[in-house]
Amino acid sequence: MATKKPAAKKTAVRTRTKSKDPKTIATEKGEPWVSILTVELDPNNIGQGAFELDWNEFFVAKLVRSGYKGKDDAQIVDQWFQDVCRNVVLETYEQFEANNPRPQTGIQRRDLGDGRTEVS
């Protein structure tokens, strides 16, 4: 009587690969990349703070092609970030003005037609 040998167990060999961070992935693809790493706020004045940014060379190249200039990459990125912040403030102000129209005061004009205007 022949005995059957048990089948050899196959063991899966797992290799741990380090997952790449988004900056490395974008850089390997030749794509621009920027990220906010940290935000620091002044505990005594919450309106004051700082952002720490990280970027790759492709992001800086894109900024330079868009007209940003500076003595180094940090200055170029800082100019871009200031523009972003300025645009946020302007959009917020414009939205506030649109939602809160000022009452008309002073001179009022009324079109009477035929090129005539009544001023009161």
C-alpha positions, 0 to 999 in steps of 0.5 A: 500500500502506497502512502501519499505524501502531503503536498508541500506548502507554498509560502508566499514571500512578501517583499516590503516595498517602500511606498513613494511619497507624492513628491517623488511620484510627481518628480519621477513623472516630470510633473509639477508638485507643491504642498503645504507641510505645516501651518504655524499659528501665533497662539497670542495672535491667531491671525498671524502665522506661517506656512511651510511649503515643499515643491519640486523643480518642475513646479518652479519651472512652471512658475518661471514659465508663467512669469515669476522671477526671483533670485532663488526657488524659494523667492519664486515660490513665495511670490506665487504663494503671496499671489494665491493669498492675495487672490483669496482676499480679493475674492472674499472682499468681492463676495462680501461687497456683492452680498452687502450692497451699500445704500445709495447716498449722495447724487442719484441719477435717473435716465429720462431717455433721449440722452437726458438724465435727471440728477437729484 
